[in-house]
Amino acid sequence: MEGEIVNYIKAWLQVIPSLSYCFLVGKLLPPSRPFLRLFLMFPVFSLFLYLPLNLHSLHLGGTFAFFIAWLANSKLFLFAFNKGPLSLPPLSLPRFIALASLPIKFQQTPEPTSHNNNDNNQKGQKSLVKYGIKGLVLAGIVRSYEYKQHFHTNLVLTLYSIHIYLTLEIILVVFAAVSRTLTGVELEPQFNEPYLSSSPQDFWGRRWNIMASRILRPTVYEPVYSVCLHMMGRKWASLPAVFATFLASGLIHELIFYYLGRVRPTWEITWFFILHGFCLVVEIELKKRLSRRLRLPKVILGPLTVGFVLVTAFRLFFPQFLRCKGDERGLQEYVAAFMFLKNVTRSLTLGASWSL
């Protein structure tokens, strides 16, 4: 565990000067020279794709690959063309680094007043309670794995699904809290209770991993839509753009899973996203053709949506996760992290007692 943490710190120590270099490129070169910007930042793109190969843990390596190999590279690519979150408004270097390297988006908020402060305090207390409950649920799920040999396979996979969602949300909240402390800026949420989704479009577009959706839109959806608009017209242009976005997301997830397990891709994850992209295209067309009164109520659509995501994940998403032994390694990392913190606490306690 100690060696992996050292490698993790070394990786971040390479990210920070690399982003500082990109910030300088943006300052020295005008937006009118995007391809020169892109050329000068190309070594950083390559480095960010390479760095996750130095990490082997599921939690540290997986989050680092998501933050740097995917999100940071995408944001820097948009920045080269004076687009995306790094371009507007003009940012200081610390905020540029935070926004480029973390899955966050600065929230535009009005000037604080006493009323707003009270509202923020109430929201903060509710958030603490909410994430405290989610943390307890996650701990309960991890504890239940001791008896998983007695569970049905689908129940185990359902627990894995909830585990992955809660882990992602809690990790992203922690990084967002650190960034908020460093920058003093309110941040937008990364998840919006995806278990309340009423349709695939609602799930993928508004509730699940919102930052990933927002970075895929300008990097994939909008360019494909622009091309298809001239070829197919406004009526049909969105359909191939949506499909291309899900295809790109599938390929990116294949890369992340390669970082996690160093196993050859079987493309099941890509097919998972292709299937959901196709379903989303069908949903868009049905909404255009059917009147609102013919749509099913949310109390029916909600369970159908979540159930569809789970069933397709069981068949197409989790085989690769299990192939790289994500379930076993995840539990081992929890134990290793606990022992590491225990040793650190013991060392600090002994150091304090010696000083006295």
C-alpha positions as CSV (number, residue, x, y, z in Angstrom):
1,M,0.0,0.0,0.0
2,E,2.8,2.4,0.9
3,G,4.5,1.9,-2.5
4,E,1.2,2.6,-4.4
5,I,0.6,5.8,-2.4
6,V,4.2,6.9,-3.3
7,N,3.5,6.2,-7.0
8,Y,0.2,8.1,-6.7
9,I,1.9,11.1,-5.2
10,K,4.7,10.9,-7.9
11,A,2.0,10.8,-10.6
12,W,0.3,14.0,-9.3
13,L,3.7,15.7,-9.0
14,Q,4.0,15.2,-12.7
15,V,0.4,16.4,-13.4
16,I,0.8,19.8,-11.7
17,P,3.8,21.1,-13.7
18,S,2.3,19.7,-16.9
19,L,-0.9,21.6,-16.3
20,S,1.1,24.7,-15.4
21,Y,2.9,24.4,-18.8
22,C,-0.5,24.2,-20.6
23,F,-1.7,27.2,-18.7
24,L,1.4,29.1,-19.9
25,V,0.8,27.9,-23.5
26,G,-2.7,29.3,-23.3
27,K,-1.4,32.6,-22.0
28,L,1.4,33.0,-24.6
29,L,-0.5,31.8,-27.7
30,P,-3.7,33.5,-28.8
31,P,-6.9,31.5,-29.4
32,S,-6.5,32.2,-33.1
33,R,-3.7,29.6,-33.3
34,P,-5.4,26.5,-31.9
35,F,-3.4,23.9,-33.8
36,L,-0.1,25.3,-32.6
37,R,-1.6,25.2,-29.0
38,L,-2.6,21.6,-29.7
39,F,0.8,20.7,-31.0
40,L,2.6,22.2,-28.0
41,M,0.3,20.4,-25.6
42,F,0.6,17.0,-27.3
43,P,3.4,15.8,-25.0
44,V,1.1,16.4,-22.0
45,F,-1.7,14.4,-23.7
46,S,0.8,11.5,-24.1
47,L,2.1,11.8,-20.5
48,F,-1.5,11.8,-19.1
49,L,-2.2,8.6,-21.0
50,Y,0.9,7.0,-19.7
51,L,0.8,7.9,-16.0
52,P,-2.1,5.6,-15.0
53,L,0.1,2.6,-16.1
54,N,2.3,3.3,-13.1
55,L,-0.6,2.6,-10.7
56,H,-2.1,-0.8,-10.0
57,S,-4.8,-0.3,-7.3
58,L,-8.4,-0.3,-8.2
59,H,-9.4,2.9,-6.3
60,L,-6.3,5.1,-6.8
61,G,-5.5,3.9,-10.3
62,G,-9.1,4.0,-11.5
63,T,-9.9,7.5,-10.2
64,F,-6.6,8.8,-11.5
65,A,-7.2,7.4,-15.0
66,F,-10.7,8.9,-15.0
67,F,-9.5,12.3,-13.7
68,I,-6.3,12.6,-15.9
69,A,-6.4,10.3,-18.9
70,W,-10.0,11.1,-19.7
71,L,-11.2,14.3,-18.2
72,A,-8.0,16.3,-18.1
73,N,-7.0,15.4,-21.6
74,S,-10.5,16.2,-22.9
75,K,-10.5,19.6,-21.1
76,L,-7.0,20.5,-22.5
77,F,-8.1,19.5,-26.0
78,L,-11.0,21.9,-25.8
79,F,-8.8,24.5,-24.2
80,A,-6.5,24.4,-27.2
81,F,-9.5,25.5,-29.3
82,N,-10.5,28.1,-26.7
83,K,-13.5,26.0,-25.7
84,G,-14.6,24.2,-22.6
85,P,-14.5,25.0,-18.9
86,L,-10.8,26.0,-19.0
87,S,-11.4,28.9,-21.4
88,L,-14.1,30.9,-19.8
89,P,-13.8,32.9,-17.5
90,P,-10.1,33.7,-17.3
91,L,-8.7,31.5,-14.5
92,S,-5.8,31.9,-12.1
93,L,-3.2,29.1,-12.2
94,P,-4.5,27.3,-9.0
95,R,-8.1,27.3,-10.3
96,F,-6.9,26.2,-13.8
97,I,-5.0,23.2,-12.2
98,A,-8.0,22.3,-10.0
99,L,-10.5,22.6,-12.8
100,A,-8.3,20.7,-15.3
101,S,-7.3,17.8,-13.0
102,L,-10.5,17.2,-11.0
103,P,-14.0,16.3,-12.1
104,I,-15.5,19.6,-11.0
105,K,-17.3,22.5,-12.5
106,F,-17.5,25.9,-10.8
107,Q,-21.0,27.0,-10.0
108,Q,-22.1,30.5,-10.7
109,T,-23.6,31.8,-7.4
110,P,-24.9,35.2,-6.4
111,E,-23.1,37.3,-3.8
112,P,-23.6,35.8,-0.3
113,T,-26.0,37.3,2.0
114,S,-27.0,36.3,5.5
115,H,-30.1,34.6,4.1
116,N,-28.0,32.7,1.5
117,N,-25.5,31.8,4.2
118,N,-28.3,30.2,6.3
119,D,-29.5,28.3,3.2
120,N,-26.0,27.1,2.5
121,N,-25.5,26.0,6.1
122,Q,-28.8,24.0,6.0
123,K,-27.7,22.4,2.6
124,G,-24.3,21.6,4.1
125,Q,-25.9,19.9,7.1
126,K,-28.3,17.9,4.8
127,S,-25.4,16.9,2.6
128,L,-23.4,15.6,5.6
129,V,-26.4,13.6,6.8
130,K,-27.0,12.3,3.2
131,Y,-23.4,11.2,2.6
132,G,-23.2,9.8,6.1
133,I,-26.1,7.5,5.4
134,K,-24.6,6.6,2.0
135,G,-21.3,5.8,3.8
136,L,-23.0,3.5,6.3
137,V,-24.8,1.8,3.4
138,L,-21.5,1.3,1.6
139,A,-19.9,-0.1,4.8
140,G,-22.9,-2.5,5.2
141,I,-22.5,-3.7,1.6
142,V,-18.8,-4.3,2.1
143,R,-19.5,-6.2,5.3
144,S,-22.2,-8.4,3.6
145,Y,-19.6,-9.7,1.1
146,E,-18.4,-12.1,3.9
147,Y,-21.6,-14.0,3.2
148,K,-21.9,-13.6,-0.6
149,Q,-21.4,-17.3,-1.2
150,H,-24.9,-17.7,0.2
151,F,-26.4,-15.0,-2.1
152,H,-27.8,-15.4,-5.6
153,T,-25.5,-14.2,-8.4
154,N,-27.8,-11.4,-9.4
155,L,-28.1,-10.2,-5.8
156,V,-24.2,-10.1,-5.6
157,L,-24.1,-8.1,-8.9
158,T,-26.7,-5.7,-7.6
159,L,-24.6,-5.1,-4.5
160,Y,-21.6,-4.5,-6.8
161,S,-23.6,-2.0,-8.7
162,I,-24.7,-0.1,-5.6
163,H,-21.1,-0.4,-4.3
164,I,-19.6,1.2,-7.5
165,Y,-22.1,4.0,-7.5
166,L,-21.6,4.9,-3.8
167,T,-17.8,4.6,-4.1
168,L,-17.7,6.9,-7.1
169,E,-20.0,9.5,-5.6
170,I,-18.2,9.6,-2.2
171,I,-14.8,9.8,-3.9
172,L,-15.9,12.6,-6.2
173,V,-17.5,14.4,-3.2
174,V,-14.2,14.2,-1.3
175,F,-12.2,15.6,-4.2
176,A,-14.8,18.3,-4.7
177,A,-14.6,19.3,-1.0
178,V,-10.8,19.5,-1.2
179,S,-11.1,21.7,-4.3
180,R,-13.7,23.9,-2.7
181,T,-11.4,24.4,0.3
182,L,-8.5,25.3,-1.9
183,T,-10.3,27.6,-4.4
184,G,-13.2,28.9,-2.2
185,V,-15.7,28.3,-5.1
186,E,-18.9,26.4,-4.9
187,L,-19.0,23.3,-7.1
188,E,-21.8,21.6,-8.9
189,P,-22.8,18.1,-7.9
190,Q,-21.4,15.1,-9.8
191,F,-24.4,12.8,-9.3
192,N,-28.1,13.6,-9.1
193,E,-29.6,10.5,-7.4
194,P,-29.5,8.2,-10.5
195,Y,-31.8,5.7,-8.8
196,L,-34.6,8.2,-9.3
197,S,-34.2,8.2,-13.1
198,S,-37.3,8.1,-15.2
199,S,-35.8,7.2,-18.6
200,P,-32.4,6.3,-20.2
201,Q,-32.1,9.9,-21.3
202,D,-32.7,11.1,-17.7
203,F,-30.2,8.6,-16.3
204,W,-27.3,9.3,-18.7
205,G,-27.9,13.0,-19.4
206,R,-29.0,14.4,-16.1
207,R,-28.2,12.1,-13.2
208,W,-25.3,9.7,-13.8
209,N,-21.7,11.1,-13.6
210,I,-22.8,14.5,-14.8
211,M,-19.2,15.7,-15.4
212,A,-18.5,12.9,-17.9
213,S,-21.7,13.8,-19.8
214,R,-20.7,17.5,-19.9
215,I,-17.3,16.7,-21.2
216,L,-18.6,14.3,-23.8
217,R,-21.0,16.8,-25.2
218,P,-18.4,19.4,-26.5
219,T,-15.8,16.8,-27.4
220,V,-18.0,14.3,-29.3
221,Y,-21.7,15.2,-29.5
222,E,-21.4,18.7,-30.8
223,P,-18.7,18.1,-33.5
224,V,-20.7,15.1,-34.9
225,Y,-23.9,17.0,-34.7
226,S,-22.4,19.9,-36.6
227,V,-21.2,17.5,-39.4
228,C,-24.5,15.6,-39.6
229,L,-26.5,18.8,-39.5
230,H,-25.2,19.7,-43.0
231,M,-25.6,16.1,-44.3
232,M,-28.9,15.1,-42.7
233,G,-30.7,18.2,-41.5
234,R,-31.8,19.2,-38.1
235,K,-34.4,16.5,-37.8
236,W,-32.0,13.6,-37.8
237,A,-28.6,15.1,-36.9
238,S,-29.0,14.5,-33.2
239,L,-29.4,10.7,-33.6
240,P,-25.9,9.8,-35.0
241,A,-24.4,12.4,-32.6
242,V,-26.0,10.6,-29.6
243,F,-24.9,7.2,-30.9
244,A,-21.3,8.5,-31.5
245,T,-21.2,9.9,-28.0
246,F,-22.1,6.5,-26.4
247,L,-19.6,4.7,-28.7
248,A,-16.8,7.1,-27.6
249,S,-17.8,6.6,-23.9
250,G,-17.6,2.8,-24.4
251,L,-14.1,3.0,-25.9
252,I,-12.9,5.3,-23.1
253,H,-14.3,2.8,-20.5
254,E,-12.4,0.0,-22.3
255,L,-9.2,2.0,-21.8
256,I,-9.9,2.7,-18.1
257,F,-10.6,-1.0,-17.6
258,Y,-7.3,-1.8,-19.2
259,Y,-5.6,0.5,-16.7
260,L,-7.4,-1.3,-13.9
261,G,-6.7,-4.9,-14.9
262,R,-4.1,-4.9,-17.7
263,V,-6.3,-7.5,-19.4
264,R,-7.1,-7.5,-23.1
265,P,-10.4,-5.9,-23.9
266,T,-13.3,-8.1,-25.0
267,W,-15.4,-5.1,-26.1
268,E,-18.4,-6.1,-23.9
269,I,-18.3,-2.7,-22.2
270,T,-18.3,-1.0,-25.6
271,W,-21.4,-3.0,-26.6
272,F,-23.0,-2.0,-23.3
273,F,-22.7,1.7,-24.2
274,I,-23.7,1.0,-27.8
275,L,-26.9,-0.7,-26.6
276,H,-27.8,2.2,-24.3
277,G,-27.0,4.7,-27.1
278,F,-29.4,2.9,-29.4
279,C,-32.1,2.9,-26.7
280,L,-31.6,6.6,-26.1
281,V,-32.0,7.2,-29.9
282,V,-35.2,5.2,-29.8
283,E,-36.4,7.1,-26.8
284,I,-35.8,10.5,-28.5
285,E,-37.7,9.4,-31.5
286,L,-40.6,8.1,-29.5
287,K,-40.9,11.3,-27.5
288,K,-41.1,13.2,-30.8
289,R,-43.9,11.0,-32.1
290,L,-46.0,10.3,-29.1
291,S,-48.0,12.8,-27.2
292,R,-47.2,13.5,-23.6
293,R,-50.4,11.9,-22.4
294,L,-49.5,8.5,-23.9
295,R,-46.3,8.3,-21.8
296,L,-46.1,6.0,-18.8
297,P,-46.1,7.5,-15.3
298,K,-42.7,7.9,-13.6
299,V,-43.7,5.4,-10.9
300,I,-43.5,2.8,-13.7
301,L,-40.7,4.2,-15.8
302,G,-38.4,4.6,-12.8
303,P,-38.1,0.9,-11.9
304,L,-38.0,0.0,-15.6
305,T,-35.1,2.3,-16.3
306,V,-33.0,1.3,-13.3
307,G,-33.8,-2.4,-13.9
308,F,-32.8,-2.1,-17.6
309,V,-29.4,-0.5,-16.6
310,L,-28.8,-3.2,-14.0
311,V,-29.7,-6.2,-16.3
312,T,-27.6,-4.9,-19.2
313,A,-24.7,-4.2,-16.8
314,F,-24.9,-7.8,-15.4
315,R,-24.5,-9.1,-19.0
316,L,-22.1,-6.7,-20.5
317,F,-20.4,-4.5,-17.9
318,F,-19.5,-6.7,-15.0
319,P,-17.9,-9.6,-16.9
320,Q,-14.9,-7.3,-17.6
321,F,-15.0,-6.0,-14.0
322,L,-14.8,-9.6,-12.7
323,R,-12.2,-10.6,-15.3
324,C,-9.8,-8.1,-13.8
325,K,-10.8,-9.3,-10.3
326,G,-12.2,-6.0,-9.4
327,D,-14.3,-7.4,-6.6
328,E,-11.5,-9.3,-4.8
329,R,-9.0,-6.4,-5.3
330,G,-11.4,-3.9,-4.0
331,L,-11.9,-5.7,-0.7
332,Q,-8.1,-6.3,-0.4
333,E,-7.6,-2.5,-0.9
334,Y,-10.1,-1.7,1.9
335,V,-8.1,-4.0,4.3
336,A,-4.8,-2.5,3.1
337,A,-6.0,1.0,3.6
338,F,-7.3,0.3,7.0
339,M,-4.0,-1.3,8.1
340,F,-2.1,1.6,6.6
341,L,-4.2,4.2,8.5
342,K,-3.8,2.0,11.6
343,N,0.0,2.0,11.3
344,V,0.1,5.7,10.6
345,T,-2.1,6.5,13.7
346,R,0.1,4.2,15.8
347,S,3.3,5.9,14.6
348,L,1.8,9.4,15.4
349,T,0.7,8.2,18.8
350,L,4.1,6.8,19.6
351,G,5.8,10.0,18.4
352,A,3.6,12.1,20.5
353,S,4.2,10.0,23.6
354,W,8.0,10.2,23.0
355,S,7.9,14.0,22.7
356,L,6.1,14.2,26.0
